[in-house]
């Protein structure tokens, strides 16, 4: 298995250039406090971006619906 390269998205990078690997039993190692902080900060950023995207989508659907209703009301009164 050592001849098969690990995909880039699975290779963690650390500032000192060392890639963390499993411990002697083959189990994944625990994150350091700095890695955990960075992970949580990145996750919060992604969550905020998703929330803003959902809010923007909801506002867009609301505005389009309101505009179409106003057009239909105006067309009904004109006829």
Secondary structure, 3 states (H helix, E strand, C coil): CCCCCCCHHHCCCCCCCCCCCCCCCCCCCCCCHHHHHHHHHHHHHHHHHHHHHHHHHHHHHHHHHHHHHHHHHHHHHHC
